[in-house]
């Protein structure tokens, strides 16, 4: 009789190897599924945040002027911005609604001064505000787009070196950042009814000195609804100076902004929309930024 060899040991090794490979494949598939699930959850949350910001912008930007007027009546003082908190889908959003024409437009400031003087004026406008920003004016001459021409300084990224949203808007609802006094949007005219004293000085010097600025603010304080023409009449001005102020000041606002900020335990998301309305009350598409 011919003896037969047993292969039970070899079969056991093969079986163990197959089981190990199956286990590795299952672990890899589980990790991939978990990764895809986490990615899907993050994408859903991101979409929810963006839709919330878009909804808030579409709802509140058209009401910005009314909200600012209501705040002025409530606090009995001109308000450049209104801060509030809204809850959507169990998530809190900090909102800052601003009057962009109550701030100094760097596009109006830059052509009047050389770079050093413009930097100094901007630095003075930032005095006392939150954030540590490096001024780096980088205007450009964009091509015509349809019938509209973009401004040389079209975003804060062309005014500051890598500006953080916290430095621009403030780290909380109690502090103001650079965006409280300067802007890149609007037609360049300053709404004297809401502008700060620092903003008026930056744009109106040398036409108005400190004393005349105080007279203008006094006329505004006595009558918050006073027109620009009536306010200028209350100041002793030469015709040439009055004409210049009429070109750089206004008593209305047609450009408003909305910051929407959502925070969780890990980070914060910042959304900014800026919308301009023409003289026929037609609103342009908002400019949108995200951090």
Buried (B, 14 or more C-beta within 10 A) or exposed (E): EEEEEEEEEEEEEEEEEEEEEEEEEEEEEEEEEEEEEEEEEEEEBEEBBBEBBBEBBEEBBEEBBEBBBEBBEEEEEBBBBBBEEBEBEEBEBBBBBBBBBBBBBBBBBBEEBEEEEBBEBBEEBBEEBBBEBEBEBEBEEEEEEEEEEEBBBBBBBBBBEEBBBBBBBBBEEEBBBBBBBBBBBBBBBBBBBBBBEBBBBBBBEEBBEEEBBBBBBEBBEEEBEBEBEEBBEBBEBEEEBBEBBEEBBBBEBBBBBBBBBBBEEEEEBBBBBBBBBEEEEEEEEBBBBEB
